[in-house]
Amino acid sequence: MAYLTMKQLLETGVHFGHQTKRWNPKMKTYIFGARNGIYIIDLQQTVKMFKTANDFIKSITDNGGKVLFVGTKKQAQNSIEQAAVKCGMDYVNNRWIGGLLTNFATVRKSLERLKKLDAMKETGDTSGHTKKELLKLERERLKIEKNLGGLRSMTKAPAAIFIVDSRRETIAVKEARKLGIPVVAIVDSNCDPDEIDYVIPGNDDAIRAIDLFSNAIADACIEGKASRAERLQSESDKAGGGVEAELIARAAETEVVIETKVKTAAKAAAPAKAAAPAKAAEPAKAAPVAAAAVAETVAPAKAAEPAKAAESAKAAE
């Protein structure tokens, strides 16, 4: 994991705070000193605290959570959009609509309406609408897209929020705290760090500084998602190997059962085979006996026939 270095922070002007007359006393512990009427932020603390915030963001995406990127000030709009798109997260870079988190059910209806209007535009389906109605629908689509265009894939409240300038995005911070959503934010010398869960002390006005932090958080999201995908793949492979081993074991058991049944059947068939020739021999033995009996009966009968004939001849004389 690539963390931000002191050199990177210095090159992008992260150490420059606001004027000494515009500060929040609660930020005193994060301020190194003042020069030419401007507070200098302690970058040693920034490096350390960014590492903590970075690890937290990675753990969120590693567990399948979503991070909402928020930055509506002009300097942050492009950086927030590019960073969120880079890591596949939702973002708000135009205006925070009150109740976006606490009344998300209503916001979801607007998002569904936006998807419907987008589909109508893509397919070119204008049936049943006049020119005036189509212009009205297009204005409605552009208005929703301007405020909620970065939330198209959002289906539920995020697991964490990354904010540029917590002082400006005070409504977003309050809604997140009300719902118990952790807040990671760039906190300048004029902000209240007590409202932020993961403070990143630094310049929240310089475009280069905002871009540096936003991209680093996006990289943490990407690393977390990659780690999750790798872990799930590994678990899937292990589960697949276990199933394969179980199938092989079951096949072996089946073969043993079949072999046992075959042997049992063979043993049962052996006496039957031995009994069959014996039964076949009995009729063979009985045949000569029957023939002899017939011969004995026929022989006396044949011998008696000439005697009867002789007696008949004498009687005739």
C-alpha beads as a LAMMPS data file, in Angstrom:
LAMMPS data file: protein, C-alpha beads

317 atoms
316 bonds

1 atom types
1 bond types

-500.0 500.0 xlo xhi
-500.0 500.0 ylo yhi
-500.0 500.0 zlo zhi

Masses

1 110.0

Atoms # bond

1 1 1 0.000 0.000 0.000
2 1 1 1.373 3.415 -1.008
3 1 1 1.029 6.053 1.713
4 1 1 1.619 9.769 1.236
5 1 1 5.099 11.057 1.992
6 1 1 6.224 14.328 3.516
7 1 1 7.699 15.325 0.154
8 1 1 4.366 14.866 -1.641
9 1 1 2.565 16.923 0.983
10 1 1 5.089 19.760 0.779
11 1 1 5.035 19.836 -3.029
12 1 1 1.243 20.190 -3.129
13 1 1 1.040 22.825 -0.386
14 1 1 -0.859 20.696 2.121
15 1 1 0.904 22.488 5.002
16 1 1 -0.669 25.899 4.309
17 1 1 -3.614 26.692 6.586
18 1 1 -5.851 29.758 6.787
19 1 1 -5.008 33.197 8.116
20 1 1 -4.344 33.365 11.830
21 1 1 -7.464 35.459 12.364
22 1 1 -9.597 32.701 10.798
23 1 1 -9.023 29.550 12.775
24 1 1 -10.667 27.102 15.121
25 1 1 -8.881 26.792 18.495
26 1 1 -9.649 23.053 18.491
27 1 1 -7.126 22.703 15.640
28 1 1 -4.293 23.949 17.826
29 1 1 -2.824 20.461 18.317
30 1 1 -2.471 20.030 14.541
31 1 1 -0.752 23.374 13.897
32 1 1 3.035 23.614 13.699
33 1 1 3.194 27.420 13.871
34 1 1 2.403 30.623 11.987
35 1 1 4.330 32.485 9.292
36 1 1 3.373 35.735 7.590
37 1 1 -0.063 35.627 9.198
38 1 1 -0.805 32.078 7.958
39 1 1 -0.956 28.939 10.054
40 1 1 1.378 26.088 9.102
41 1 1 -0.068 22.620 9.602
42 1 1 2.081 19.943 11.235
43 1 1 2.707 17.528 8.348
44 1 1 4.157 14.845 10.606
45 1 1 0.715 14.450 12.107
46 1 1 -0.849 14.621 8.635
47 1 1 1.296 11.703 7.420
48 1 1 0.430 9.616 10.467
49 1 1 -3.293 10.427 10.494
50 1 1 -3.685 9.944 6.759
51 1 1 -2.199 6.466 7.128
52 1 1 -4.867 5.640 9.720
53 1 1 -7.654 7.035 7.510
54 1 1 -6.267 5.225 4.478
55 1 1 -6.213 1.877 6.292
56 1 1 -9.784 2.451 7.461
57 1 1 -11.032 3.160 3.929
58 1 1 -9.309 0.037 2.662
59 1 1 -10.951 -2.064 5.386
60 1 1 -14.365 -0.664 4.416
61 1 1 -14.085 -1.702 0.761
62 1 1 -12.361 -4.955 1.733
63 1 1 -15.579 -5.849 3.580
64 1 1 -17.755 -4.919 0.600
65 1 1 -18.733 -1.443 1.817
66 1 1 -19.155 1.710 -0.274
67 1 1 -17.479 5.073 0.276
68 1 1 -19.297 8.275 -0.668
69 1 1 -17.028 11.076 -1.979
70 1 1 -18.255 14.581 -1.129
71 1 1 -16.785 17.897 -2.267
72 1 1 -19.055 20.657 -3.572
73 1 1 -16.648 23.616 -3.545
74 1 1 -15.407 24.698 -6.960
75 1 1 -11.810 23.605 -6.333
76 1 1 -12.912 20.088 -5.388
77 1 1 -15.603 19.278 -7.958
78 1 1 -13.398 17.789 -10.688
79 1 1 -11.055 15.995 -8.287
80 1 1 -13.943 14.385 -6.407
81 1 1 -15.681 13.224 -9.585
82 1 1 -12.517 11.801 -11.164
83 1 1 -11.421 10.027 -7.987
84 1 1 -14.870 8.498 -7.375
85 1 1 -15.223 7.315 -10.972
86 1 1 -11.695 5.892 -10.815
87 1 1 -12.581 3.576 -7.921
88 1 1 -16.230 2.965 -8.830
89 1 1 -17.778 4.858 -5.910
90 1 1 -20.656 7.339 -5.646
91 1 1 -20.051 11.067 -5.281
92 1 1 -21.671 14.450 -4.662
93 1 1 -19.837 17.374 -6.256
94 1 1 -22.497 19.995 -6.931
95 1 1 -24.818 20.494 -3.965
96 1 1 -25.604 18.430 -0.913
97 1 1 -29.366 17.935 -0.830
98 1 1 -30.734 17.982 2.701
99 1 1 -31.914 14.533 3.749
100 1 1 -29.763 12.737 1.198
101 1 1 -28.811 10.221 3.879
102 1 1 -31.485 10.620 6.539
103 1 1 -34.311 10.604 3.971
104 1 1 -32.784 8.326 1.378
105 1 1 -36.135 6.719 0.495
106 1 1 -37.187 9.977 -1.181
107 1 1 -33.815 10.367 -2.880
108 1 1 -34.111 6.809 -4.229
109 1 1 -37.362 7.773 -5.970
110 1 1 -35.564 10.659 -7.683
111 1 1 -32.786 8.295 -8.767
112 1 1 -35.344 5.874 -10.223
113 1 1 -36.949 8.790 -12.057
114 1 1 -33.530 9.779 -13.440
115 1 1 -32.900 6.237 -14.705
116 1 1 -36.293 6.226 -16.403
117 1 1 -35.621 9.565 -18.126
118 1 1 -32.138 8.405 -19.156
119 1 1 -33.605 5.261 -20.708
120 1 1 -36.198 7.333 -22.555
121 1 1 -33.463 9.544 -23.985
122 1 1 -31.231 6.626 -25.004
123 1 1 -34.007 4.723 -26.788
124 1 1 -35.451 7.871 -28.365
125 1 1 -38.943 6.897 -27.237
126 1 1 -41.051 10.050 -27.712
127 1 1 -44.393 8.373 -28.314
128 1 1 -47.300 10.038 -26.585
129 1 1 -45.362 13.247 -25.807
130 1 1 -45.559 16.636 -27.435
131 1 1 -42.497 18.805 -28.097
132 1 1 -43.315 20.929 -25.085
133 1 1 -43.584 17.865 -22.832
134 1 1 -40.279 16.485 -24.126
135 1 1 -38.510 19.776 -23.366
136 1 1 -39.984 19.746 -19.878
137 1 1 -38.830 16.158 -19.309
138 1 1 -35.314 17.003 -20.507
139 1 1 -35.106 19.964 -18.123
140 1 1 -36.255 17.677 -15.302
141 1 1 -33.607 15.101 -16.234
142 1 1 -30.819 17.696 -16.311
143 1 1 -31.873 19.098 -12.938
144 1 1 -31.853 15.689 -11.239
145 1 1 -28.599 14.741 -12.951
146 1 1 -26.917 17.938 -11.783
147 1 1 -27.593 17.166 -8.125
148 1 1 -27.748 13.365 -8.093
149 1 1 -25.848 12.326 -11.217
150 1 1 -23.008 10.872 -9.180
151 1 1 -25.364 8.669 -7.142
152 1 1 -26.848 6.551 -9.960
153 1 1 -25.520 3.280 -8.528
154 1 1 -26.344 4.141 -4.909
155 1 1 -28.929 1.743 -3.441
156 1 1 -28.383 2.288 0.286
157 1 1 -26.499 4.480 2.746
158 1 1 -22.700 4.293 2.360
159 1 1 -20.419 2.564 4.856
160 1 1 -18.215 5.688 5.096
161 1 1 -17.937 9.232 3.727
162 1 1 -14.868 11.070 2.476
163 1 1 -15.308 14.851 2.670
164 1 1 -13.298 17.785 1.384
165 1 1 -13.807 20.790 3.706
166 1 1 -15.887 19.574 6.637
167 1 1 -16.778 23.167 7.519
168 1 1 -18.544 23.719 4.203
169 1 1 -20.178 20.272 4.192
170 1 1 -21.563 20.614 7.710
171 1 1 -25.002 19.204 6.742
172 1 1 -23.416 16.078 5.289
173 1 1 -21.363 15.632 8.457
174 1 1 -24.429 16.001 10.703
175 1 1 -26.479 13.500 8.677
176 1 1 -23.635 10.992 8.715
177 1 1 -23.166 11.340 12.469
178 1 1 -26.907 10.933 13.013
179 1 1 -26.828 7.617 11.140
180 1 1 -23.554 6.494 12.702
181 1 1 -21.655 6.613 9.400
182 1 1 -17.891 7.185 9.900
183 1 1 -16.572 10.420 8.375
184 1 1 -13.100 10.811 6.865
185 1 1 -12.320 14.438 6.057
186 1 1 -9.612 16.895 5.108
187 1 1 -9.665 19.307 8.044
188 1 1 -8.158 22.770 7.614
189 1 1 -7.149 25.191 10.363
190 1 1 -10.651 26.742 10.429
191 1 1 -12.569 23.459 10.913
192 1 1 -13.872 21.592 13.962
193 1 1 -12.035 18.241 14.232
194 1 1 -14.335 16.952 16.993
195 1 1 -17.086 16.194 14.466
196 1 1 -14.814 14.042 12.294
197 1 1 -14.026 10.392 12.973
198 1 1 -10.836 10.265 10.883
199 1 1 -9.169 13.666 10.713
200 1 1 -6.679 14.459 7.927
201 1 1 -5.104 17.831 8.852
202 1 1 -4.340 19.729 5.657
203 1 1 -5.103 22.406 3.129
204 1 1 -8.630 21.920 1.778
205 1 1 -8.501 24.854 -0.661
206 1 1 -5.531 24.113 -2.943
207 1 1 -6.547 22.086 -6.010
208 1 1 -3.311 20.071 -6.010
209 1 1 -3.736 19.168 -2.339
210 1 1 -7.356 18.111 -2.859
211 1 1 -6.374 16.079 -5.896
212 1 1 -3.589 14.347 -3.957
213 1 1 -5.839 13.310 -1.075
214 1 1 -8.790 12.323 -3.290
215 1 1 -6.680 10.073 -5.506
216 1 1 -4.970 8.497 -2.501
217 1 1 -8.351 7.648 -0.959
218 1 1 -9.511 6.281 -4.330
219 1 1 -6.402 4.070 -4.468
220 1 1 -7.222 2.765 -0.985
221 1 1 -10.723 1.867 -2.212
222 1 1 -9.266 0.027 -5.206
223 1 1 -6.799 -1.886 -3.029
224 1 1 -9.573 -2.899 -0.648
225 1 1 -11.776 -4.122 -3.498
226 1 1 -8.874 -6.066 -5.025
227 1 1 -8.069 -7.649 -1.672
228 1 1 -11.712 -8.670 -1.243
229 1 1 -11.881 -10.186 -4.731
230 1 1 -8.684 -12.154 -4.123
231 1 1 -9.928 -13.437 -0.767
232 1 1 -13.296 -14.493 -2.168
233 1 1 -11.584 -16.265 -5.061
234 1 1 -9.309 -18.114 -2.647
235 1 1 -12.266 -19.162 -0.497
236 1 1 -14.131 -20.277 -3.600
237 1 1 -11.167 -22.378 -4.746
238 1 1 -10.887 -23.998 -1.320
239 1 1 -14.594 -24.713 -1.253
240 1 1 -14.369 -26.149 -4.764
241 1 1 -11.445 -28.395 -3.751
242 1 1 -13.389 -29.625 -0.735
243 1 1 -16.405 -30.442 -2.875
244 1 1 -14.210 -32.255 -5.377
245 1 1 -12.586 -34.325 -2.626
246 1 1 -16.006 -35.156 -1.205
247 1 1 -17.239 -36.274 -4.622
248 1 1 -14.172 -38.486 -5.094
249 1 1 -14.704 -40.032 -1.646
250 1 1 -18.362 -40.679 -2.403
251 1 1 -17.435 -42.281 -5.737
252 1 1 -14.928 -44.550 -3.972
253 1 1 -17.552 -45.546 -1.393
254 1 1 -20.005 -46.311 -4.190
255 1 1 -17.443 -48.512 -5.940
256 1 1 -16.814 -50.456 -2.716
257 1 1 -20.557 -50.958 -2.177
258 1 1 -21.031 -52.155 -5.756
259 1 1 -18.067 -54.543 -5.486
260 1 1 -19.446 -55.963 -2.217
261 1 1 -22.873 -56.500 -3.769
262 1 1 -21.299 -58.257 -6.774
263 1 1 -19.319 -60.611 -4.520
264 1 1 -22.423 -61.359 -2.428
265 1 1 -24.434 -62.101 -5.545
266 1 1 -21.672 -64.394 -6.843
267 1 1 -21.603 -66.355 -3.573
268 1 1 -25.381 -66.727 -3.627
269 1 1 -25.289 -67.936 -7.237
270 1 1 -22.673 -70.702 -6.593
271 1 1 -25.017 -73.170 -4.691
272 1 1 -27.712 -72.576 -7.273
273 1 1 -25.333 -73.573 -10.065
274 1 1 -24.302 -76.746 -8.140
275 1 1 -27.935 -77.718 -7.520
276 1 1 -28.953 -77.296 -11.157
277 1 1 -26.822 -80.212 -12.601
278 1 1 -27.997 -82.533 -9.767
279 1 1 -31.628 -81.834 -10.602
280 1 1 -30.887 -82.350 -14.282
281 1 1 -29.223 -85.766 -13.510
282 1 1 -32.250 -87.111 -11.624
283 1 1 -34.476 -87.367 -14.724
284 1 1 -31.560 -89.000 -16.578
285 1 1 -31.239 -91.660 -13.882
286 1 1 -35.001 -92.243 -13.790
287 1 1 -35.178 -92.853 -17.536
288 1 1 -33.359 -96.272 -17.569
289 1 1 -35.378 -97.461 -14.558
290 1 1 -38.633 -96.630 -16.288
291 1 1 -37.457 -98.362 -19.476
292 1 1 -36.592 -101.524 -17.538
293 1 1 -39.988 -101.545 -15.867
294 1 1 -41.720 -101.222 -19.223
295 1 1 -39.594 -104.030 -20.666
296 1 1 -40.472 -106.312 -17.744
297 1 1 -44.159 -105.657 -18.264
298 1 1 -44.121 -106.088 -22.043
299 1 1 -41.994 -109.310 -22.075
300 1 1 -44.492 -111.588 -20.202
301 1 1 -47.268 -110.195 -22.322
302 1 1 -45.465 -111.065 -25.533
303 1 1 -44.550 -114.546 -24.200
304 1 1 -48.193 -115.237 -23.304
305 1 1 -49.498 -114.468 -26.792
306 1 1 -48.087 -117.725 -28.522
307 1 1 -49.416 -119.909 -25.669
308 1 1 -52.900 -118.480 -26.100
309 1 1 -52.711 -119.062 -29.849
310 1 1 -51.750 -122.784 -29.388
311 1 1 -54.619 -123.401 -26.990
312 1 1 -57.050 -121.900 -29.485
313 1 1 -55.792 -124.229 -32.277
314 1 1 -56.198 -127.431 -30.158
315 1 1 -59.715 -126.456 -29.251
316 1 1 -60.619 -126.090 -32.903
317 1 1 -59.480 -129.636 -33.716

Bonds

1 1 1 2
2 1 2 3
3 1 3 4
4 1 4 5
5 1 5 6
6 1 6 7
7 1 7 8
8 1 8 9
9 1 9 10
10 1 10 11
11 1 11 12
12 1 12 13
13 1 13 14
14 1 14 15
15 1 15 16
16 1 16 17
17 1 17 18
18 1 18 19
19 1 19 20
20 1 20 21
21 1 21 22
22 1 22 23
23 1 23 24
24 1 24 25
25 1 25 26
26 1 26 27
27 1 27 28
28 1 28 29
29 1 29 30
30 1 30 31
31 1 31 32
32 1 32 33
33 1 33 34
34 1 34 35
35 1 35 36
36 1 36 37
37 1 37 38
38 1 38 39
39 1 39 40
40 1 40 41
41 1 41 42
42 1 42 43
43 1 43 44
44 1 44 45
45 1 45 46
46 1 46 47
47 1 47 48
48 1 48 49
49 1 49 50
50 1 50 51
51 1 51 52
52 1 52 53
53 1 53 54
54 1 54 55
55 1 55 56
56 1 56 57
57 1 57 58
58 1 58 59
59 1 59 60
60 1 60 61
61 1 61 62
62 1 62 63
63 1 63 64
64 1 64 65
65 1 65 66
66 1 66 67
67 1 67 68
68 1 68 69
69 1 69 70
70 1 70 71
71 1 71 72
72 1 72 73
73 1 73 74
74 1 74 75
75 1 75 76
76 1 76 77
77 1 77 78
78 1 78 79
79 1 79 80
80 1 80 81
81 1 81 82
82 1 82 83
83 1 83 84
84 1 84 85
85 1 85 86
86 1 86 87
87 1 87 88
88 1 88 89
89 1 89 90
90 1 90 91
91 1 91 92
92 1 92 93
93 1 93 94
94 1 94 95
95 1 95 96
96 1 96 97
97 1 97 98
98 1 98 99
99 1 99 100
100 1 100 101
101 1 101 102
102 1 102 103
103 1 103 104
104 1 104 105
105 1 105 106
106 1 106 107
107 1 107 108
108 1 108 109
109 1 109 110
110 1 110 111
111 1 111 112
112 1 112 113
113 1 113 114
114 1 114 115
115 1 115 116
116 1 116 117
117 1 117 118
118 1 118 119
119 1 119 120
120 1 120 121
121 1 121 122
122 1 122 123
123 1 123 124
124 1 124 125
125 1 125 126
126 1 126 127
127 1 127 128
128 1 128 129
129 1 129 130
130 1 130 131
131 1 131 132
132 1 132 133
133 1 133 134
134 1 134 135
135 1 135 136
136 1 136 137
137 1 137 138
138 1 138 139
139 1 139 140
140 1 140 141
141 1 141 142
142 1 142 143
143 1 143 144
144 1 144 145
145 1 145 146
146 1 146 147
147 1 147 148
148 1 148 149
149 1 149 150
150 1 150 151
151 1 151 152
152 1 152 153
153 1 153 154
154 1 154 155
155 1 155 156
156 1 156 157
157 1 157 158
158 1 158 159
159 1 159 160
160 1 160 161
161 1 161 162
162 1 162 163
163 1 163 164
164 1 164 165
165 1 165 166
166 1 166 167
167 1 167 168
168 1 168 169
169 1 169 170
170 1 170 171
171 1 171 172
172 1 172 173
173 1 173 174
174 1 174 175
175 1 175 176
176 1 176 177
177 1 177 178
178 1 178 179
179 1 179 180
180 1 180 181
181 1 181 182
182 1 182 183
183 1 183 184
184 1 184 185
185 1 185 186
186 1 186 187
187 1 187 188
188 1 188 189
189 1 189 190
190 1 190 191
191 1 191 192
192 1 192 193
193 1 193 194
194 1 194 195
195 1 195 196
196 1 196 197
197 1 197 198
198 1 198 199
199 1 199 200
200 1 200 201
201 1 201 202
202 1 202 203
203 1 203 204
204 1 204 205
205 1 205 206
206 1 206 207
207 1 207 208
208 1 208 209
209 1 209 210
210 1 210 211
211 1 211 212
212 1 212 213
213 1 213 214
214 1 214 215
215 1 215 216
216 1 216 217
217 1 217 218
218 1 218 219
219 1 219 220
220 1 220 221
221 1 221 222
222 1 222 223
223 1 223 224
224 1 224 225
225 1 225 226
226 1 226 227
227 1 227 228
228 1 228 229
229 1 229 230
230 1 230 231
231 1 231 232
232 1 232 233
233 1 233 234
234 1 234 235
235 1 235 236
236 1 236 237
237 1 237 238
238 1 238 239
239 1 239 240
240 1 240 241
241 1 241 242
242 1 242 243
243 1 243 244
244 1 244 245
245 1 245 246
246 1 246 247
247 1 247 248
248 1 248 249
249 1 249 250
250 1 250 251
251 1 251 252
252 1 252 253
253 1 253 254
254 1 254 255
255 1 255 256
256 1 256 257
257 1 257 258
258 1 258 259
259 1 259 260
260 1 260 261
261 1 261 262
262 1 262 263
263 1 263 264
264 1 264 265
265 1 265 266
266 1 266 267
267 1 267 268
268 1 268 269
269 1 269 270
270 1 270 271
271 1 271 272
272 1 272 273
273 1 273 274
274 1 274 275
275 1 275 276
276 1 276 277
277 1 277 278
278 1 278 279
279 1 279 280
280 1 280 281
281 1 281 282
282 1 282 283
283 1 283 284
284 1 284 285
285 1 285 286
286 1 286 287
287 1 287 288
288 1 288 289
289 1 289 290
290 1 290 291
291 1 291 292
292 1 292 293
293 1 293 294
294 1 294 295
295 1 295 296
296 1 296 297
297 1 297 298
298 1 298 299
299 1 299 300
300 1 300 301
301 1 301 302
302 1 302 303
303 1 303 304
304 1 304 305
305 1 305 306
306 1 306 307
307 1 307 308
308 1 308 309
309 1 309 310
310 1 310 311
311 1 311 312
312 1 312 313
313 1 313 314
314 1 314 315
315 1 315 316
316 1 316 317
